[in-house]
């Protein structure tokens, strides 16, 4: 058996125009440069826009944090006020205090026999 033939060698061919352009190829070079400059400018603008969006988002997070902190302070103040009002209500509903107010301010006395009627 004979060995397999070697693979064909790859040859890089560069095709050039037979006739140079009249302006020496500068028009194509200017077009490529213009395309590249436009692309870099657009990418730069997108990058600046993304940076601005990120800064805006960070500021929004900071403002929401401030609002949340203020709301928490209001909540704590209202909870404290609620506890104070609960204590005041319990004091006002105290049976001993109610009896004292009824006797002193309203001039009430204990009922006599026969004044209390129990309803069925």
N, CA, C and O atoms as CSV, one atom per row, in Angstrom:
chain,resi,resn,atom,element,x,y,z
A,1,UNK,N,N,0.826,-1.182,0.000
A,1,UNK,CA,C,0.000,0.000,0.000
A,1,UNK,C,C,0.869,1.243,0.000
A,1,UNK,O,O,1.932,1.308,0.616
A,2,UNK,N,N,0.366,2.204,-0.710
A,2,UNK,CA,C,1.137,3.451,-0.769
A,2,UNK,C,C,0.552,4.447,0.228
A,2,UNK,O,O,-0.645,4.417,0.517
A,3,UNK,N,N,1.392,5.316,0.743
A,3,UNK,CA,C,0.881,6.295,1.728
A,3,UNK,C,C,-0.095,7.262,1.062
A,3,UNK,O,O,-0.004,7.504,-0.142
A,4,UNK,N,N,-1.030,7.816,1.839
A,4,UNK,CA,C,-2.014,8.749,1.252
A,4,UNK,C,C,-1.301,10.009,0.774
A,4,UNK,O,O,-0.300,10.426,1.358
A,5,UNK,N,N,-1.811,10.598,-0.268
A,5,UNK,CA,C,-1.150,11.792,-0.806
A,5,UNK,C,C,-1.267,12.946,0.191
A,5,UNK,O,O,-2.257,13.036,0.917
A,6,UNK,N,N,-0.277,13.817,0.232
A,6,UNK,CA,C,-0.342,14.956,1.168
A,6,UNK,C,C,-1.460,15.909,0.749
A,6,UNK,O,O,-1.780,16.015,-0.435
A,7,UNK,N,N,-2.052,16.601,1.726
A,7,UNK,CA,C,-3.139,17.533,1.382
A,7,UNK,C,C,-2.578,18.677,0.557
A,7,UNK,O,O,-1.420,19.058,0.729
A,8,UNK,N,N,-3.374,19.217,-0.319
A,8,UNK,CA,C,-2.878,20.315,-1.154
A,8,UNK,C,C,-2.569,21.532,-0.288
A,8,UNK,O,O,-3.292,21.836,0.661
A,9,UNK,N,N,-1.518,22.200,-0.619
A,9,UNK,CA,C,-1.107,23.384,0.133
A,9,UNK,C,C,-2.071,24.521,-0.151
A,9,UNK,O,O,-2.524,24.706,-1.280
A,10,UNK,N,N,-2.370,25.268,0.878
A,10,UNK,CA,C,-3.261,26.413,0.716
A,10,UNK,C,C,-2.418,27.611,0.337
A,10,UNK,O,O,-1.374,27.880,0.932
A,11,UNK,N,N,-2.876,28.289,-0.621
A,11,UNK,CA,C,-2.141,29.438,-1.121
A,11,UNK,C,C,-3.026,30.667,-0.940
A,11,UNK,O,O,-4.191,30.682,-1.339
A,12,UNK,N,N,-2.443,31.694,-0.327
A,12,UNK,CA,C,-3.166,32.937,-0.124
A,12,UNK,C,C,-2.935,33.812,-1.342
A,12,UNK,O,O,-1.804,34.162,-1.679
A,13,UNK,N,N,-4.020,34.151,-1.980
A,13,UNK,CA,C,-3.888,35.014,-3.154
A,13,UNK,C,C,-4.495,36.359,-2.840
A,13,UNK,O,O,-5.568,36.440,-2.242
A,14,UNK,N,N,-3.831,37.388,-3.229
A,14,UNK,CA,C,-4.318,38.743,-3.027
A,14,UNK,C,C,-4.662,39.289,-4.398
A,14,UNK,O,O,-3.819,39.349,-5.294
A,15,UNK,N,N,-5.883,39.675,-4.540
A,15,UNK,CA,C,-6.327,40.186,-5.827
A,15,UNK,C,C,-6.280,41.705,-5.787
A,15,UNK,O,O,-6.884,42.341,-4.923
A,16,UNK,N,N,-5.583,42.246,-6.697
A,16,UNK,CA,C,-5.474,43.692,-6.786
A,16,UNK,C,C,-6.073,44.131,-8.111
A,16,UNK,O,O,-6.039,43.405,-9.104
A,17,UNK,N,N,-6.617,45.327,-8.100
A,17,UNK,CA,C,-7.153,45.791,-9.381
A,17,UNK,C,C,-6.014,46.005,-10.368
A,17,UNK,O,O,-4.905,46.396,-10.004
A,18,UNK,N,N,-6.315,45.746,-11.573
A,18,UNK,CA,C,-5.295,45.901,-12.601
A,18,UNK,C,C,-4.959,47.378,-12.827
A,18,UNK,O,O,-3.839,47.728,-13.199
A,19,UNK,N,N,-5.958,48.229,-12.594
A,19,UNK,CA,C,-5.746,49.655,-12.804
A,19,UNK,C,C,-5.999,50.350,-11.479
A,19,UNK,O,O,-7.034,50.119,-10.854
A,20,UNK,N,N,-5.097,51.179,-11.047
A,20,UNK,CA,C,-5.302,51.945,-9.818
A,20,UNK,C,C,-6.406,52.966,-10.031
A,20,UNK,O,O,-6.547,53.517,-11.123
A,21,UNK,N,N,-7.208,53.223,-8.966
A,21,UNK,CA,C,-8.228,54.264,-9.103
A,21,UNK,C,C,-7.570,55.598,-9.409
A,21,UNK,O,O,-6.401,55.825,-9.099
A,22,UNK,N,N,-8.361,56.483,-10.031
A,22,UNK,CA,C,-7.815,57.768,-10.455
A,22,UNK,C,C,-7.305,58.612,-9.285
A,22,UNK,O,O,-6.290,59.299,-9.402
A,23,UNK,N,N,-8.032,58.552,-8.135
A,23,UNK,CA,C,-7.606,59.367,-7.001
A,23,UNK,C,C,-6.601,58.630,-6.128
A,23,UNK,O,O,-6.316,59.083,-5.019
A,24,UNK,N,N,-6.069,57.537,-6.579
A,24,UNK,CA,C,-5.050,56.800,-5.841
A,24,UNK,C,C,-5.612,55.992,-4.677
A,24,UNK,O,O,-4.837,55.583,-3.813
A,25,UNK,N,N,-6.898,55.744,-4.610
A,25,UNK,CA,C,-7.491,54.937,-3.545
A,25,UNK,C,C,-7.824,55.738,-2.305
A,25,UNK,O,O,-8.248,55.167,-1.299
A,26,UNK,N,N,-7.644,57.034,-2.353
A,26,UNK,CA,C,-7.915,57.865,-1.181
A,26,UNK,C,C,-9.405,57.987,-0.896
A,26,UNK,O,O,-9.796,58.160,0.259
A,27,UNK,N,N,-10.226,57.902,-1.899
A,27,UNK,CA,C,-11.666,58.012,-1.680
A,27,UNK,C,C,-12.163,56.842,-0.831
A,27,UNK,O,O,-12.955,57.044,0.089
A,28,UNK,N,N,-11.713,55.636,-1.125
A,28,UNK,CA,C,-12.093,54.465,-0.336
A,28,UNK,C,C,-11.577,54.593,1.087
A,28,UNK,O,O,-12.288,54.264,2.036
A,29,UNK,N,N,-10.358,55.063,1.243
A,29,UNK,CA,C,-9.767,55.243,2.569
A,29,UNK,C,C,-10.557,56.275,3.362
A,29,UNK,O,O,-10.809,56.078,4.550
A,30,UNK,N,N,-10.954,57.380,2.715
A,30,UNK,CA,C,-11.757,58.384,3.398
A,30,UNK,C,C,-13.122,57.820,3.800
A,30,UNK,O,O,-13.633,58.134,4.874
A,31,UNK,N,N,-13.698,57.001,2.952
A,31,UNK,CA,C,-15.004,56.405,3.268
A,31,UNK,C,C,-14.895,55.475,4.459
A,31,UNK,O,O,-15.761,55.485,5.334
A,32,UNK,N,N,-13.848,54.673,4.506
A,32,UNK,CA,C,-13.659,53.751,5.636
A,32,UNK,C,C,-13.388,54.530,6.906
A,32,UNK,O,O,-13.905,54.194,7.971
A,33,UNK,N,N,-12.567,55.584,6.794
A,33,UNK,CA,C,-12.293,56.403,7.979
A,33,UNK,C,C,-13.562,57.086,8.471
A,33,UNK,O,O,-13.804,57.142,9.677
A,34,UNK,N,N,-14.365,57.601,7.564
A,34,UNK,CA,C,-15.622,58.248,7.946
A,34,UNK,C,C,-16.554,57.262,8.637
A,34,UNK,O,O,-17.198,57.602,9.629
A,35,UNK,N,N,-16.626,56.055,8.120
A,35,UNK,CA,C,-17.459,55.020,8.740
A,35,UNK,C,C,-16.955,54.695,10.131
A,35,UNK,O,O,-17.742,54.534,11.064
A,36,UNK,N,N,-15.630,54.597,10.269
A,36,UNK,CA,C,-15.035,54.276,11.562
A,36,UNK,C,C,-15.270,55.402,12.559
A,36,UNK,O,O,-15.594,55.144,13.718
A,37,UNK,N,N,-15.112,56.627,12.127
A,37,UNK,CA,C,-15.328,57.769,13.021
A,37,UNK,C,C,-16.776,57.824,13.471
A,37,UNK,O,O,-17.049,58.038,14.652
A,38,UNK,N,N,-17.709,57.634,12.547
A,38,UNK,CA,C,-19.125,57.627,12.918
A,38,UNK,C,C,-19.425,56.527,13.913
A,38,UNK,O,O,-20.157,56.745,14.879
A,39,UNK,N,N,-18.880,55.371,13.695
A,39,UNK,CA,C,-19.130,54.245,14.590
A,39,UNK,C,C,-18.567,54.518,15.986
A,39,UNK,O,O,-19.221,54.231,16.989
A,40,UNK,N,N,-17.356,55.071,16.047
A,40,UNK,CA,C,-16.758,55.396,17.347
A,40,UNK,C,C,-17.577,56.472,18.054
A,40,UNK,O,O,-17.778,56.392,19.266
A,41,UNK,N,N,-18.051,57.475,17.320
A,41,UNK,CA,C,-18.873,58.524,17.926
A,41,UNK,C,C,-20.191,57.967,18.464
A,41,UNK,O,O,-20.625,58.339,19.554
A,42,UNK,N,N,-20.819,57.090,17.709
A,42,UNK,CA,C,-22.082,56.495,18.161
A,42,UNK,C,C,-21.839,55.634,19.405
A,42,UNK,O,O,-22.601,55.708,20.368
A,43,UNK,N,N,-20.802,54.838,19.386
A,43,UNK,CA,C,-20.504,54.011,20.563
A,43,UNK,C,C,-20.160,54.883,21.765
A,43,UNK,O,O,-20.555,54.570,22.888
A,44,UNK,N,N,-19.433,55.966,21.543
A,44,UNK,CA,C,-19.130,56.889,22.637
A,44,UNK,C,C,-20.382,57.525,23.201
A,44,UNK,O,O,-20.517,57.667,24.417
A,45,UNK,N,N,-21.304,57.911,22.323
A,45,UNK,CA,C,-22.562,58.512,22.780
A,45,UNK,C,C,-23.384,57.504,23.577
A,45,UNK,O,O,-23.992,57.854,24.589
A,46,UNK,N,N,-23.401,56.268,23.125
A,46,UNK,CA,C,-24.129,55.225,23.862
A,46,UNK,C,C,-23.497,55.013,25.227
A,46,UNK,O,O,-24.210,54.850,26.217
A,47,UNK,N,N,-22.186,55.013,25.296
A,47,UNK,CA,C,-21.489,54.833,26.571
A,47,UNK,C,C,-21.803,55.992,27.517
A,47,UNK,O,O,-22.065,55.769,28.698
A,48,UNK,N,N,-21.780,57.215,27.015
A,48,UNK,CA,C,-22.102,58.370,27.854
A,48,UNK,C,C,-23.551,58.286,28.331
A,48,UNK,O,O,-23.839,58.587,29.489
A,49,UNK,N,N,-24.453,57.886,27.458
A,49,UNK,CA,C,-25.856,57.746,27.835
A,49,UNK,C,C,-26.025,56.691,28.928
A,49,UNK,O,O,-26.767,56.906,29.886
A,50,UNK,N,N,-25.350,55.567,28.792
A,50,UNK,CA,C,-25.435,54.520,29.814
A,50,UNK,C,C,-24.884,54.998,31.150
A,50,UNK,O,O,-25.433,54.675,32.204
A,51,UNK,N,N,-23.807,55.763,31.109
A,51,UNK,CA,C,-23.243,56.305,32.351
A,51,UNK,C,C,-24.236,57.263,33.011
A,51,UNK,O,O,-24.406,57.247,34.231
A,52,UNK,N,N,-24.881,58.087,32.209
A,52,UNK,CA,C,-25.863,59.018,32.758
A,52,UNK,C,C,-27.053,58.279,33.366
A,52,UNK,O,O,-27.566,58.677,34.412
A,53,UNK,N,N,-27.487,57.213,32.718
A,53,UNK,CA,C,-28.595,56.408,33.252
A,53,UNK,C,C,-28.197,55.774,34.577
A,53,UNK,O,O,-29.001,55.722,35.508
A,54,UNK,N,N,-26.964,55.294,34.666
A,54,UNK,CA,C,-26.513,54.680,35.912
A,54,UNK,C,C,-26.466,55.708,37.038
A,54,UNK,O,O,-26.881,55.411,38.158
A,55,UNK,N,N,-25.973,56.899,36.762
A,55,UNK,CA,C,-25.937,57.948,37.784
A,55,UNK,C,C,-27.356,58.313,38.208
A,55,UNK,O,O,-27.621,58.486,39.397
A,56,UNK,N,N,-28.274,58.433,37.242
A,56,UNK,CA,C,-29.660,58.745,37.574
A,56,UNK,C,C,-30.275,57.668,38.462
A,56,UNK,O,O,-30.983,57.971,39.422
A,57,UNK,N,N,-29.996,56.398,38.127
A,57,UNK,CA,C,-30.541,55.309,38.940
A,57,UNK,C,C,-29.974,55.336,40.353
A,57,UNK,O,O,-30.707,55.117,41.318
A,58,UNK,N,N,-28.691,55.599,40.485
A,58,UNK,CA,C,-28.097,55.689,41.828
A,58,UNK,C,C,-28.735,56.815,42.628
A,58,UNK,O,O,-29.005,56.656,43.819
A,59,UNK,N,N,-28.977,57.949,41.985
A,59,UNK,CA,C,-29.628,59.065,42.680
A,59,UNK,C,C,-31.043,58.698,43.096
A,59,UNK,O,O,-31.480,59.056,44.190
A,60,UNK,N,N,-31.759,57.991,42.240
A,60,UNK,CA,C,-33.112,57.575,42.589
A,60,UNK,C,C,-33.107,56.640,43.787
A,60,UNK,O,O,-33.963,56.745,44.666
A,61,UNK,N,N,-32.139,55.719,43.826
A,61,UNK,CA,C,-32.028,54.802,44.969
A,61,UNK,C,C,-31.749,55.593,46.245
A,61,UNK,O,O,-32.304,55.298,47.303
A,62,UNK,N,N,-30.878,56.607,46.134
A,62,UNK,CA,C,-30.553,57.429,47.294
A,62,UNK,C,C,-31.791,58.199,47.773
A,62,UNK,O,O,-32.061,58.255,48.973
A,63,UNK,N,N,-32.545,58.794,46.833
A,63,UNK,CA,C,-33.741,59.533,47.224
A,63,UNK,C,C,-34.796,58.622,47.847
A,63,UNK,O,O,-35.453,59.001,48.817
A,64,UNK,N,N,-34.955,57.438,47.298
A,64,UNK,CA,C,-35.918,56.489,47.879
A,64,UNK,C,C,-35.467,56.082,49.284
A,64,UNK,O,O,-36.297,55.888,50.172
A,65,UNK,N,N,-34.157,55.955,49.484
A,65,UNK,CA,C,-33.640,55.647,50.822
A,65,UNK,C,C,-33.960,56.755,51.811
A,65,UNK,O,O,-34.338,56.487,52.952
A,66,UNK,N,N,-33.807,58.019,51.367
A,66,UNK,CA,C,-34.152,59.143,52.245
A,66,UNK,C,C,-35.642,59.135,52.564
A,66,UNK,O,O,-36.033,59.339,53.713
A,67,UNK,N,N,-36.466,58.904,51.565
A,67,UNK,CA,C,-37.912,58.855,51.789
A,67,UNK,C,C,-38.286,57.721,52.739
A,67,UNK,O,O,-39.149,57.883,53.601
A,68,UNK,N,N,-37.639,56.587,52.577
A,68,UNK,CA,C,-37.911,55.440,53.448
A,68,UNK,C,C,-37.509,55.749,54.882
A,68,UNK,O,O,-38.215,55.376,55.819
A,69,UNK,N,N,-36.385,56.424,55.058
A,69,UNK,CA,C,-35.936,56.802,56.392
A,69,UNK,C,C,-36.925,57.766,57.042
A,69,UNK,O,O,-37.259,57.619,58.217
A,70,UNK,N,N,-37.387,58.739,56.287
A,70,UNK,CA,C,-38.365,59.695,56.823
A,70,UNK,C,C,-39.672,58.992,57.178
A,70,UNK,O,O,-40.278,59.290,58.207
A,71,UNK,N,N,-40.108,58.063,56.331
A,71,UNK,CA,C,-41.346,57.325,56.608
A,71,UNK,C,C,-41.192,56.465,57.858
A,71,UNK,O,O,-42.138,56.322,58.633
A,72,UNK,N,N,-40.015,55.897,58.058
A,72,UNK,CA,C,-39.766,55.079,59.261
A,72,UNK,C,C,-39.830,55.953,60.517
A,72,UNK,O,O,-40.363,55.528,61.542
A,73,UNK,N,N,-39.286,57.178,60.439
A,73,UNK,CA,C,-39.355,58.081,61.592
A,73,UNK,C,C,-40.796,58.436,61.918
A,73,UNK,O,O,-41.185,58.470,63.085
A,74,UNK,N,N,-41.592,58.702,60.880
A,74,UNK,CA,C,-43.005,59.011,61.101
A,74,UNK,C,C,-43.714,57.808,61.720
A,74,UNK,O,O,-44.535,57.965,62.624
A,75,UNK,N,N,-43.400,56.621,61.238
A,75,UNK,CA,C,-44.025,55.405,61.771
A,75,UNK,C,C,-43.688,55.237,63.250
A,75,UNK,O,O,-44.569,54.926,64.051
A,76,UNK,N,N,-42.417,55.440,63.623
A,76,UNK,CA,C,-42.025,55.302,65.029
A,76,UNK,C,C,-42.727,56.342,65.901
A,76,UNK,O,O,-43.167,56.037,67.010
A,77,UNK,N,N,-42.830,57.592,65.386
A,77,UNK,CA,C,-43.514,58.642,66.148
A,77,UNK,C,C,-44.990,58.297,66.332
A,77,UNK,O,O,-45.537,58.497,67.417
A,78,UNK,N,N,-45.641,57.780,65.288
A,78,UNK,CA,C,-47.055,57.418,65.395
A,78,UNK,C,C,-47.264,56.222,66.328
A,78,UNK,O,O,-48.250,56.181,67.065
A,79,UNK,N,N,-46.357,55.259,66.304
A,79,UNK,CA,C,-46.475,54.120,67.229
A,79,UNK,C,C,-46.341,54.584,68.673
A,79,UNK,O,O,-47.061,54.110,69.552
A,80,UNK,N,N,-45.409,55.520,68.918
A,80,UNK,CA,C,-45.237,56.058,70.270
A,80,UNK,C,C,-46.496,56.809,70.716
A,80,UNK,O,O,-46.944,56.667,71.854
A,81,UNK,N,N,-47.056,57.603,69.810
A,81,UNK,CA,C,-48.281,58.336,70.120
A,81,UNK,C,C,-49.443,57.375,70.375
A,81,UNK,O,O,-50.270,57.627,71.251
A,82,UNK,N,N,-49.514,56.276,69.619
A,82,UNK,CA,C,-50.568,55.279,69.826
A,82,UNK,C,C,-50.458,54.649,71.215
A,82,UNK,O,O,-51.463,54.438,71.893
A,83,UNK,N,N,-49.219,54.350,71.629
A,83,UNK,CA,C,-49.038,53.778,72.970
A,83,UNK,C,C,-49.472,54.772,74.051
A,83,UNK,O,O,-50.107,54.382,75.031
A,84,UNK,N,N,-49.133,56.053,73.879
A,84,UNK,CA,C,-49.552,57.063,74.846
A,84,UNK,C,C,-51.068,57.185,74.900
A,84,UNK,O,O,-51.638,57.315,75.983
A,85,UNK,N,N,-51.729,57.144,73.743
A,85,UNK,CA,C,-53.186,57.231,73.709
A,85,UNK,C,C,-53.843,56.004,74.333
A,85,UNK,O,O,-54.886,56.124,74.975
A,86,UNK,N,N,-53.251,54.831,74.155
A,86,UNK,CA,C,-53.782,53.615,74.793
A,86,UNK,C,C,-53.716,53.731,76.313
A,86,UNK,O,O,-54.649,53.338,77.014
A,87,UNK,N,N,-52.601,54.276,76.818
A,87,UNK,CA,C,-52.465,54.456,78.265
A,87,UNK,C,C,-53.495,55.466,78.768
A,87,UNK,O,O,-54.119,55.264,79.809
A,88,UNK,N,N,-53.666,56.559,78.014
A,88,UNK,CA,C,-54.644,57.579,78.417
A,88,UNK,C,C,-56.055,57.011,78.401
A,88,UNK,O,O,-56.843,57.301,79.301
A,89,UNK,N,N,-56.389,56.212,77.402
A,89,UNK,CA,C,-57.721,55.602,77.328
A,89,UNK,C,C,-57.951,54.638,78.488
A,89,UNK,O,O,-59.029,54.610,79.082
A,90,UNK,N,N,-56.933,53.856,78.801
A,90,UNK,CA,C,-57.071,52.930,79.932
A,90,UNK,C,C,-57.274,53.704,81.230
A,90,UNK,O,O,-58.035,53.275,82.097
A,91,UNK,N,N,-56.601,54.831,81.365
A,91,UNK,CA,C,-56.758,55.649,82.577
A,91,UNK,C,C,-58.173,56.233,82.628
A,91,UNK,O,O,-58.799,56.240,83.687
A,92,UNK,N,N,-58.672,56.714,81.508
A,92,UNK,CA,C,-60.006,57.316,81.489
A,92,UNK,C,C,-61.104,56.284,81.716
A,92,UNK,O,O,-62.155,56.622,82.259
A,93,UNK,N,N,-60.891,55.054,81.319
A,93,UNK,CA,C,-61.913,54.006,81.491
A,93,UNK,C,C,-61.819,53.293,82.838
A,93,UNK,O,O,-62.599,52.377,83.099
A,94,UNK,N,N,-60.909,53.681,83.670
A,94,UNK,CA,C,-60.725,53.021,84.966
A,94,UNK,C,C,-62.004,53.185,85.809
A,94,UNK,O,O,-62.472,54.308,85.999
A,95,UNK,N,N,-62.570,52.084,86.313
A,95,UNK,CA,C,-63.831,52.177,87.070
A,95,UNK,C,C,-63.727,53.075,88.311
A,95,UNK,O,O,-64.684,53.777,88.638
A,96,UNK,N,N,-62.608,53.062,88.989
A,96,UNK,CA,C,-62.465,53.910,90.181
A,96,UNK,C,C,-62.501,55.382,89.818
A,96,UNK,O,O,-63.109,56.186,90.525
A,97,UNK,N,N,-61.853,55.739,88.720
A,97,UNK,CA,C,-61.867,57.124,88.264
A,97,UNK,C,C,-63.268,57.533,87.829
A,97,UNK,O,O,-63.720,58.635,88.141
A,98,UNK,N,N,-63.966,56.636,87.101
A,98,UNK,CA,C,-65.330,56.944,86.668
A,98,UNK,C,C,-66.260,57.167,87.866
A,98,UNK,O,O,-67.108,58.060,87.846
A,99,UNK,N,N,-66.095,56.360,88.889
A,99,UNK,CA,C,-66.933,56.528,90.092
A,99,UNK,C,C,-66.625,57.865,90.763
A,99,UNK,O,O,-67.538,58.559,91.210
A,100,UNK,N,N,-65.360,58.222,90.834
A,100,UNK,CA,C,-64.961,59.485,91.453
A,100,UNK,C,C,-65.522,60.673,90.669
A,100,UNK,O,O,-66.006,61.631,91.272
A,101,UNK,N,N,-65.464,60.627,89.331
A,101,UNK,CA,C,-66.013,61.712,88.505
A,101,UNK,C,C,-67.527,61.777,88.672
A,101,UNK,O,O,-68.089,62.871,88.734
A,102,UNK,N,N,-68.200,60.627,88.747
A,102,UNK,CA,C,-69.658,60.608,88.895
A,102,UNK,C,C,-70.075,61.210,90.232
A,102,UNK,O,O,-71.075,61.923,90.303
A,103,UNK,N,N,-69.332,60.935,91.276
A,103,UNK,CA,C,-69.693,61.464,92.598
A,103,UNK,C,C,-69.381,62.949,92.706
A,103,UNK,O,O,-70.213,63.720,93.184
A,104,UNK,N,N,-68.185,63.364,92.266
A,104,UNK,CA,C,-67.760,64.737,92.499
A,104,UNK,C,C,-68.339,65.705,91.466
A,104,UNK,O,O,-68.903,66.732,91.842
A,105,UNK,N,N,-68.212,65.401,90.189
A,105,UNK,CA,C,-68.653,66.348,89.151
A,105,UNK,C,C,-70.161,66.312,88.917
A,105,UNK,O,O,-70.807,67.347,88.755
A,106,UNK,N,N,-70.703,65.097,88.903
A,106,UNK,CA,C,-72.114,64.965,88.552
A,106,UNK,C,C,-73.034,64.879,89.774
A,106,UNK,O,O,-74.256,64.932,89.639
A,107,UNK,N,N,-72.450,64.747,90.950
A,107,UNK,CA,C,-73.249,64.707,92.172
A,107,UNK,C,C,-74.067,63.440,92.309
A,107,UNK,O,O,-75.128,63.472,92.932
A,108,UNK,N,N,-73.623,62.338,91.760
A,108,UNK,CA,C,-74.365,61.079,91.847
A,108,UNK,C,C,-74.043,60.381,93.173
A,108,UNK,O,O,-72.987,60.594,93.769
A,109,UNK,N,N,-74.986,59.541,93.614
A,109,UNK,CA,C,-74.802,58.743,94.824
A,109,UNK,C,C,-75.141,57.301,94.503
A,109,UNK,O,O,-75.640,56.987,93.423
A,110,UNK,N,N,-74.861,56.433,95.459
A,110,UNK,CA,C,-75.223,55.029,95.279
A,110,UNK,C,C,-76.742,54.913,95.222
A,110,UNK,O,O,-77.435,55.661,95.912
A,111,UNK,N,N,-77.276,53.997,94.419
A,111,UNK,CA,C,-78.732,53.879,94.320
A,111,UNK,C,C,-79.326,53.294,95.617
A,111,UNK,O,O,-78.716,52.446,96.269
A,112,UNK,N,N,-80.495,53.757,95.958
A,112,UNK,CA,C,-81.204,53.224,97.132
A,112,UNK,C,C,-81.915,51.940,96.736
A,112,UNK,O,O,-82.007,51.604,95.556
A,113,UNK,N,N,-82.414,51.229,97.740
A,113,UNK,CA,C,-83.125,49.985,97.448
A,113,UNK,C,C,-84.376,50.298,96.625
A,113,UNK,O,O,-85.115,51.235,96.926
A,114,UNK,N,N,-84.587,49.525,95.621
A,114,UNK,CA,C,-85.753,49.690,94.781
A,114,UNK,C,C,-85.504,50.585,93.579
A,114,UNK,O,O,-86.353,50.663,92.690
A,115,UNK,N,N,-84.344,51.275,93.527
A,115,UNK,CA,C,-84.052,52.121,92.381
A,115,UNK,C,C,-83.408,51.331,91.236
A,115,UNK,O,O,-83.428,51.781,90.090
A,116,UNK,N,N,-82.853,50.188,91.529
A,116,UNK,CA,C,-82.185,49.369,90.508
A,116,UNK,C,C,-83.216,48.408,89.936
A,116,UNK,O,O,-83.823,47.641,90.682
A,117,UNK,N,N,-83.422,48.438,88.636
A,117,UNK,CA,C,-84.357,47.553,87.972
A,117,UNK,C,C,-83.558,46.675,87.019
A,117,UNK,O,O,-82.842,47.186,86.158
A,118,UNK,N,N,-83.673,45.377,87.164
A,118,UNK,CA,C,-82.981,44.435,86.299
A,118,UNK,C,C,-83.932,44.032,85.182
A,118,UNK,O,O,-85.029,43.540,85.445
A,119,UNK,N,N,-83.529,44.233,83.973
A,119,UNK,CA,C,-84.373,43.905,82.829
A,119,UNK,C,C,-84.117,42.458,82.390
A,119,UNK,O,O,-82.988,41.968,82.423
A,120,UNK,N,N,-85.207,41.789,81.977
A,120,UNK,CA,C,-85.030,40.395,81.545
A,120,UNK,C,C,-84.340,40.263,80.226
A,120,UNK,O,O,-84.129,39.148,79.748
